[in-house]
């Protein structure tokens, strides 16, 4: 089977379910941002980081693939069984944030998104996560409600911020404060 189909050559693409839409459709934009986020999470996973971070990032990647399929669904074929983002998935991120924060000093001022290449990569992923979240919020105001997806992305951006700080700690680097 060839990877190229030529179906998108005229600026259209197909949602999960079969509906053809423009490639600039808000659903395409939203799950494209989620896909980009997943790629950055994969790049972060591939760095020289603690195996526990790697395991958690794999969980995140799987949930982002689930989220992409949820967002890409057009709602037309009821026979399609979509994965779900559950409250448990959101709580799993919260638990991980709490575990990481136990290791960190309290944050009392703004920090620059820098200090170590892996920490900076966390911040890049965090900003892509925020863009992904904005796209899903937009869809929620336009069509379907994606409450758990919004919560998941919101917590994920918090996790990536905390992970960036932990990466600095693990690499004996100091946070750079904004003054």
N, C-alpha and C positions, 0 to 999 in steps of 0.2 A: 504494500500500500504506500502510495506517495504521500509525503507530508503536505504538499501544496495541492489545493483544490481549485484555485482561481475564482472561487465563489465571492471573495471579497474585493476583487479587482475594481469594482465600480463603487466602492465606498459603503457597501452594505455588509451586514453580518447577521448571524442567526442567534437568537436567544435560545436557551434551553427550553424546549417545547416547540420550536420551529418558527416563531415569528421573525420575520426579516425586519431589521431596523438599520438606521444610519449608524455608521461607526462612531459618530459623536453623540449618540443617544446617552441619556443620563445613566441608564443601567450599564452600558458599556464602559462609560467613564468610571463609574463606581467600582465595578469588578476589575477593571484594568488597574486602578489604583491599589486594590487589594492584592492583585497579582504582583504588582511592583513591590509592595510591602513584603509579600511572601519571598520574593527574590532577595531582598535585603536581609530578611531574617535568615534565609539560607546562607547568605554570605557571612553573616555574623556567626552562624553555627559552624562554619568552616574555618573559623579562626582558632588560634591556640588559646582556648578557654577551658574552664573547669567542665568536667563531664556532666555534672548536674545541670549546668547552664545549657549544655548541648541537648540533654534529654528534654528539658522544658521547652526549648526552642522547637524541637520536633513536634511536641504537642501543639505548640502555637501554629506551626506550619499546617498541620492537619486540620486544625480548626479554621484557618484562613481558606483552605481549599473548600471546606464545607460552606463557609460563608460566601465564597465566590459562586458556588453552585446555587445557593439560596437566592442571591442577588440576580443571577443570570436567568432565573426561571421566569417565564412569561405568564404562568398561571393557566395555560390553556389545556394541558393534558393532566387530568387528575390522576392518571395511572403512574405518573412519575413520582417516585418516593424520594423526597429530599432529606438530606441529613439535617439535624437540628443543632442550633447553638443553645445550650441549656444554661440555666442558672448555675448549675454545678461547674460548668466551664468558666464562668465569670468568677465564681468563688475560688476556683483553683488558681486563677491569676492573683486574686487578693491574698490568698494564703502564701503564694510565692513572694509577693511584694513584702508581706509582713516578715517572712523569714529573712529576706535580704536586708530589710531596713534595720533589723536587730543588730546587724554588723556595722552599721553606719553611724557617724556622729549626726546629731540633729542639724538640719539645714537651717541656717539663720540669715542667709543672704543669697542673692542670685549667683549662679555659676555660669561660666561660659561653656558652651557645648564643645569641649576640647580637652586636651590633657594627655591623650594616648590614642593611637589609631583605632583601637577596638572600641574604646569609649566613644570616640567621635562617630564611629559606625553605628553605635547604639542610638546616638542622637539623630543621625540621618534617618534611620528606621523609624524613630519616634515621630519625626516631622512628616514622613510619608504616611504613618499611621494616622496622624491628625488629619491629613488631607483625605485619607480613606474614610475616616469618620464623618467629615463634612459632606462627602458624597452620599453616604448612607443616610445622613440626616436629611439631606435634600430630597432623596427618594422618599423618605418617610413623610415628608410634607406634601409630596407630589402624588404619591400612590399608596402603596402598602406601608404598613407600620413594621419597622424592624427594631423593636425595642431592645431585644437581647443583643443584636448585632451592634447597636450603638454602645451599649454598656460594655460589651466585650472589647471593642476597639478603644473605648475610653480607658478601660483598665489596662489594656495592652500598652497604650502610650505611657501610662504611669509606670508600668513594669519596665519598659525600655529606659525610662529616665533613671529609675533606681538601679537597674542593671549597669547603666553607664557609670554611675557613682561607684558601684561595687567593683567594676572592672578597674577603675583607677586605684581603689584600695588594694586589690589583688596584685596590681603591678607596681605597688609602692610609688604611686604618682599622686600629686596634690591636685585638689580642685583649684581651678583658677576663678577667683571671685570677680564679679562685675562691681566696679565702684563708681 
